[in-house]
Structure formats: structure tokens, C-alpha cells
């Protein structure tokens, strides 16, 4: 989808032009308008998650510029920014009502005294205070491994995914189906050691099939152009930018986006793969109507509270 | 009267005085006590390696056997100190070798350790037994090979969170067959592989091995074999914990775990398949310490299942990860009902808190808790708020040490926590946004922290965060009588804040401040205070060159170091120029000679 970043972040898939806002039912919040319009945005109750561009730090923060820090050359980051930009993005959970002191328009906040001045602009070095060793060595999310354009989030220093030796069966065949193609394939995940390789393999696997299938179904339409398109392959599967998206079903039966977890973890939980046509991925393939969808969500919620 | 005791008696009595502070106090009583004490001291602790030099230490304590040294300032952990700042251990090892010190134990924190130093260490001290390196850097596995090869009586090799260059040599295979004395081996921070067979043989021939922490490269089936050989372990750090949970190997692992009845401390899981976790349930009932903070993505529900088995836990380090259901359920373009959406939001918002709730209801013996931010999926730390902290404080009355990263905090929560847990010795709170106000009232968090310091009379270490005015420092100065270490970031309004602390906290040893509006007035108000402290760090504050120079002139027994990075170093900067980073510390030996170009000692 156009405008999406390379990184298969969950919220990267919010189209730019759609503004979905959550309004929490219960708590009133300072200054937040009480409109009950039901637009959808993923965020904490009553608040919004903003996606910010943090090139320098995994935990960048947005602050208004403070007078006494003017001489510090720091970038001013936009607080409300609904398009995701770089692959290092961390979606910042900034509940607007709760962060009044820092939004560019703190009109409603009179309670906080001049301590607002101190807010540091831009991503902050060394905050939150986590030892660099810890930051570098906990296997982090997908971006740092997959994107070649994220120099600031270094690759995890833990030895990267390698073909499993002595850790279980020698092959792991899983089914893979693709939207629009009635016949599935099987891939051996043990022959790959990274998402990139898997993506390439899937591309090759289906390219021929797709070409064949398409030429069969629209024998008259198209000509050179279609043929070229078909042979171009199915594009990038992992970053939401191509026509197709790669998803999988895990050991708990849930459909998950490929690429979020470390490779080892993915291999140990994947049960089957699917290549979805991206325009489909925004629509629940099973539940197309509102009531059913809401009920499904409620059911999920109930399941999850079994965590207690 | 006491002067008539023969020295042997004094020495015998002093044997029972073990803490270095008590020993220091003893040595101040009179000349003869000083003399007896210094000849009998075997363990020397030096909190700042630049406060003194090796020659003086050796001269005073010729019988030293165990040396602990700390190098870089604490904020070096967060990239605020440039590399090559200093903290080299080599001169210490060299001096001790030269003077024939019978060194048996070396414990280093935040120091630069070269392979050369390790080689010299390994060859100079025939009775060397114990090497503990925490947050150090500068060495490779070649240095470790030297230690393994030469230290015939090595009991402890403990590497914690060091940056080590892995040379792919087989350092672990360098332990000779004659080495049977190992009690503790921790190489979790190493990136490279070790020879599995060599590791298994080493474990098999060291019957006294009590603590073993493996690195990521050690697979689960090696772990299983090791545990079968070492059921006497007290402390285990697993390496990779990934396998097919239905395999025979996992079954064998579970059985081996059942036989390890002495394991009290568990860590590692540097890569993990949560479905293998049940293999460790047999040891959970007796666990007192659990560190899962390096485990990637153990989802909260699996974590909770694990924790529910750990009723005797006293120490827990953890992150909370949320598993997000596929987005098709959210972004269908069809509005969800309010109720449905609320469910989702509540789940995301509180999954971490629910996890903490589970801890609170299970782990009644909990004393220390560290909750680190999770960053999977780039969603940020969605799950941990003030609710989790309140739940823990209510459920775990013995809690005395906490490090808590959270999305938000409230004064009400902190006040409740203060009431529930008056026993805090360490209280470190870190809001992910450093200047976030009270999530409900939008006020600063002054009152909340004020309640903490007022209630916790034994508080020794405090880190504050969130929106804070001078008021919080007034409280700290008034109430935190035992406070020894204080970390401040993005807080306060004026010099008054810093002054409250300097005037009030009589036992303050380490003060570190960043990005706060404290300036020259505060810095210079009581210059004598700094000689009672180990060190002061101020970065991105309002102090100027002129004030630092004044301070350095007045106090010859302080080193006032200015760190200039990336700027053109002018010959004589304007006195009114703000100082970006200043680190000052008391010292007996004047400016250090190993300071790099970008560090000026005024």
C-alpha cells in the first residue's frame, strides 16, 4: 500500500488518510473533548498512540522546545504524526489527555507551572536509562533485523539466527497458500535462516504459479504489460508495501503477521503460511459485518482476561 | 586501656570486622589500631579508581588479597560518557604484580580491561581464584583463554554484561583437565560458541560447581546433558531455550530438572520457545531468584503461568510482552462497538499490570523487583502503569528494592506504595517519558516521591523521574536522611532544588544530574560538601566554566573534570560558557595522567 514504511509495524498499516480515534467511555479526561464518534484508532483508553520518527534512539520522546534549552541543537519532533516514517519507529503511546504538558498546544493545561519549560525537544540520548548492553542484547522486534535502512538501531549483537543444529527435527515443512491460487505448496522452514530468505523463496515459489494462473484466467485481456507484471513477481512480502502480505497461523491458532518475532521463535510457533493480497488484509476475511466483528473482539477480550 | 591489648588480639578481633566501612572506621580510632588494621586487611574496596592510585593502596594494605574497583561514572551505562574516557585496570595489575601482592580476587565494574591485563593477571598471581567483571569492556576471548589456561586454582569466572569481542578461539577448551576447582562460571554475555563437549567435560570434573550461566550459543540439548552431570547447582542461567517441546530432549530436560533440587536462582532464556517453559516448573517451587529480563518475547500469559509456580521468589527481573492479535480484527474499516473496543484497549493497557498482579498474589516473599520496558513490535511499553506498582506494593510487604519502568505514574499511587512498603532501600522509578506529570491530575509528581522519602526511612538509593519541581527536592532534603545515591533527570526549576539536596542529605555519596536547571549558585554554595561525597555528575545543566574553575581552585582535593565532545576545544573558553558535562570526585592523588584529550581537569 502506498505510503507505508518498509517495516511491518502493526500500525504502519493505518492508511494516512484515515483518522481513527478512540474515545473512552468511562473516565473523563482533562480537556479531551467528549465526542462519542466511533472512529477507530489503536490506542490506550481515551488516548491516542502517535507514531513518531525516532532516528536516533529506540525510545525517543517528543517534547516541546524549552526556553532554557534553546542553545541545544536538538530536533523538534512533531507530536501528532499519523504517518509512520522510518523503520526504527517505535510507536509512542502518548495519550493526549495525559501528556498535556508536552503537546504543542497545551491550551487546557493551567495546572502545571513553568516546569513545562524544561521539556527537552527531540529524541533524548540515554533515555530511558537502560544499559546499552541490555538494549543491544535483548532480541528486539522485527525492524532491526529486516530493514537495511535502520543504521541507528544496530543489529542485535546476540548471534543472529542461524540454521538450527541439534535442535530438533531436520526439516520443518509447512503449508503455504496464496490468495487467488487454489493449490497450495509446502516449504521447509529449516532451509532458511532469516525472513528475507523466506520471503524470496515464497516469491519464487508462487511467481510461476501466479503467472500461469493469471494467463489462464484472463486469456484475452492484457498483452505485454500483463505478462511483464506477472513475471515481476509478487514484490516485497514483509513490509506492507507490496501487493501481497505474508502472514502465518501460529500454534495457538491465531493469524499473525510474519516478521515481528525473532526467527527462531517464528520457526517454533508457525503452523502454516499464507500470502494475502494486501487489499484483503484490511478486511477480515471471515467476518464482514459489524456485529460479528464486534462479537469476535469481545470474545478475544474475554479469552485474554483469562490471563488473570 | 585498649592500647594495652597485644596486637595479635586486636587483629583477631578485627577479623570479625568485615565490611569495609567498619574497617575504615576502625582504622581511624588511633595510630595503633590504624596500623594493626592495615596489615590485617585482606579485602579492599575502592569505589572510584581515580580517588587513589595503586601504589598508595599497596603501601597501606600490603596483605591485600581481594581488590574491588569501580571505574566510569554510572551514567556511562547510558552512553553519556564517551569511549576512551578512562578506567583502565592495567596499572593496578601491573603494580600489584610488581610488589608481589598475593592477589586472589579481582572484582571490577565499569572498567576497561585489555587482554594484556588479563594475561598479566593470569601469569602474575599463582593463587588467583576469582575474577568478576561487571559492565566492563576492552577484552576478547583471548584474554579469557589466558585466564583459563593459567589460573590453576580458579574458582570463579563471572562475566556480567560485558562487551566482549569474540575471537572464535576455543577459550573454554583452555581449561586444563587438571582444573577441577570451579565453583562459579558465568559466560552469558559472550556472543560466540563454546565447544559443547569441552563444556560438558568441564562441568563433569568440577564437583563443587554451584553456579553456571550459559550463553545464547549453548543449545537446549547441551543444557540437558549438563544438568544431568551437575544436579548440585544452586544457580543456573540457561542459554538458548528453544526446542521442539514434544521432543525426547525436552522430556529428558524436565527429568534432569526434577533432580536439581538445589537450584534457587534461574536466569537466561536468551532465546526461548515458551512452550518449553514447563520443563522448568519442577524447580520453580524453590526458586528465590528469577531473571527473565533478557528473554525475548515470553508472552505475558506464559510468564504468568511460570510465575504462579514460584511462591518463594524473593527477587524477580522481568519484562512484559504483549501479543497483539492480527490486525485484521482491528482495522477492518468497520467501526467496532464501544464495548468491543474497550476490551482491546484494556487488554493492551493492562497486560503488564495483570502480570504484576499475578506476581503480587503469588510471590509473598518478594524483596526485589525490576520491571524493564518491553519493546517488541515497536509498540512501546504498553503494559505497565502505576496500577502494577500499587498491586505489587499491596501484595508484597517485604519489598525493599525496586527498579520500575512504566508508561505513567500518579501521586496517589506513589503515596499508596509508600504506605504499603516503608522498607524500601532502593527506589528507582523511570517513566518512559521523563517529564510526564501525574496521569490523572496532571500535577507534578512531587508529592508522590515526597511520600516515598518520608515513609522509607532507610532509603539509600533513589532515582526520580516524571514532572518534578523544586518541591520534590525539598522533601528529599528534609526526609531522606540515609540517602547515599540520587539520580536526577529533567527535574527541578532552579538552584534551590539542588541546594535542598546538598544541604539536607547528610550521607549523600553520589549525586548524578542531567538536563536540569541547576547552576553555579547551587554548585558553589557549599564546596566542602563534595569532599564528603564520592562524586558529582552534572550534564546539560546550567553550570559554567567559570564556576567549575572556581570550584577547582578552592578545592585542591577534588578533580573537576570537564568532558568536551565534538566541539572545538578552545584554548581558553569563555567563563560564561555553559559546561556540557562535568564530573567531579574527591581524590588523594590529584589530576589523573591517563585522561584523554577531550577531558580537562581544571
Interface residues (C-beta under 8 A of the other chain):
Chain A: X7 X9 X10 X11 X13 X14 X22 X24 X25 X30 X38 X39 X40 X42 X43 X44 X45 X58 X59 X61 X63 X68 X69 X71 X72 X89 X90 X91 X92 X93 X94 X95 X98 X99 X100 X101 X102 X109 X111 X112 X113 X114 X115 X118 X119 X120 X124 X125 X126 X127 X128 X129 X130 X131 X132 X133 X134 X137 X138 X139 X140 X141 X142 X143 X157 X158 X159 X164 X165 X166 X167 X168 X169 X247 X251 X254 X255 X256 X257 X260 X261 X262 X264 X265 X268 X269 X281 X282 X283 X284 X285 X287 X289 X290 X293 X294 X295 X296 X297 X298 X300 X301 X302 X304 X305 X306 X307 X308
Chain B: X75 X77 X78 X79 X80 X135 X161 X162 X163 X189 X191 X192 X193 X216 X217 X219 X220 X221 X222 X240 X242 X243 X244 X247 X249 X270 X271 X272 X273 X275 X293 X294 X296 X297 X300 X301 X304 X319 X323 X324 X325 X326 X327 X328 X329 X330 X331 X332 X333 X334 X335 X336 X337 X338 X339 X340 X341 X342 X343 X344 X345 X346 X347 X348 X349 X351 X354 X355 X357 X358 X372 X373 X375 X376 X377 X378 X379 X380 X381 X382 X405 X407 X408 X430 X432 X433 X434 X435 X436 X437 X439 X441 X442 X443 X444 X463 X467 X468 X469 X487 X489 X490 X491 X493 X514 X515 X516 X517 X540 X542 X578
